[in-house]
């Protein structure tokens, strides 16, 4: 069994993370403190939110516990936006983001196509998504959705996106 | 041959379009004229850019011509932003977005996994081409649309129509 769908999902994960990382590398710690619009989310919340979502991917896929349970409260959907100084320092967030990406790449590398059509592991708490494939697709789309918002910060910070960033 | 990857990409395309529509539909024509921030892209440009990006999918897949070649320059990636009123009206852009989506849906419905491995149709130098295959075109075009959906969501939020 060569698991063609798992393989394309694993490749697409690397590509969507690569795109997001490129933007994160372009933004300085100070740039991440900018808001995407007045009174709206700042880059620190968005990065924390991306970490919280990479973290709970493992719960929905049935691949282990949260690494950073506190981040679910701080950065989960619907969490109240606070001034940037109430959150962990950007350097910590960057490190935790990298750790979770490494963890999830392994999850993707070990996926198989039979597993993808299984019911996702949090179905009793949230049945909006039915299968593990739905989880992978939605989590990757969600990542790109917020990457687009971080892209606004590169523009606000006057940063040019170049392949060298 | 059941073409599992093509079927997967087709389903993922539908999911992406639902998400994009979820950020276009709540915005009125006036709200689409709002800028992300002063002097930056407005919703009209982003919607036009989404149209162009789904339109040229058929060129890269070798599945036919552009529906709206006149948009290629005004809404392309490097195009200079003009005031919102210099572009086609939002009602027309909404309709044209639906038309390019219908065109792309047909392409996805007929895709085969063999075809996905082929070099894309606009390739000149395979080794140095960033995308190389039709599979990569499909993936990156979808990710790109999600990226801009996230930007439209800022307008939805500014219009007071979303939770965050």
Boltz contact constraints between the chains, C-beta under 6 A:
constraints:
  - contact:
      token1: [A, 4]
      token2: [B, 4]
      max_distance: 6.0
  - contact:
      token1: [A, 4]
      token2: [B, 5]
      max_distance: 6.0
  - contact:
      token1: [A, 5]
      token2: [B, 4]
      max_distance: 6.0
  - contact:
      token1: [A, 5]
      token2: [B, 8]
      max_distance: 6.0
  - contact:
      token1: [A, 8]
      token2: [B, 5]
      max_distance: 6.0
  - contact:
      token1: [A, 12]
      token2: [B, 139]
      max_distance: 6.0
  - contact:
      token1: [A, 16]
      token2: [B, 143]
      max_distance: 6.0
  - contact:
      token1: [A, 36]
      token2: [B, 154]
      max_distance: 6.0
  - contact:
      token1: [A, 37]
      token2: [B, 154]
      max_distance: 6.0
  - contact:
      token1: [A, 37]
      token2: [B, 158]
      max_distance: 6.0
  - contact:
      token1: [A, 40]
      token2: [B, 157]
      max_distance: 6.0
  - contact:
      token1: [A, 137]
      token2: [B, 12]
      max_distance: 6.0
  - contact:
      token1: [A, 137]
      token2: [B, 15]
      max_distance: 6.0
  - contact:
      token1: [A, 141]
      token2: [B, 146]
      max_distance: 6.0
  - contact:
      token1: [A, 144]
      token2: [B, 143]
      max_distance: 6.0
  - contact:
      token1: [A, 144]
      token2: [B, 146]
      max_distance: 6.0
  - contact:
      token1: [A, 144]
      token2: [B, 147]
      max_distance: 6.0
  - contact:
      token1: [A, 145]
      token2: [B, 146]
      max_distance: 6.0
  - contact:
      token1: [A, 145]
      token2: [B, 149]
      max_distance: 6.0
  - contact:
      token1: [A, 145]
      token2: [B, 150]
      max_distance: 6.0
  - contact:
      token1: [A, 146]
      token2: [B, 150]
      max_distance: 6.0
  - contact:
      token1: [A, 147]
      token2: [B, 147]
      max_distance: 6.0
  - contact:
      token1: [A, 148]
      token2: [B, 147]
      max_distance: 6.0
  - contact:
      token1: [A, 148]
      token2: [B, 148]
      max_distance: 6.0
  - contact:
      token1: [A, 148]
      token2: [B, 150]
      max_distance: 6.0
  - contact:
      token1: [A, 148]
      token2: [B, 151]
      max_distance: 6.0
  - contact:
      token1: [A, 149]
      token2: [B, 150]
      max_distance: 6.0
  - contact:
      token1: [A, 152]
      token2: [B, 36]
      max_distance: 6.0
  - contact:
      token1: [A, 155]
      token2: [B, 40]
      max_distance: 6.0
  - contact:
      token1: [A, 156]
      token2: [B, 37]
      max_distance: 6.0
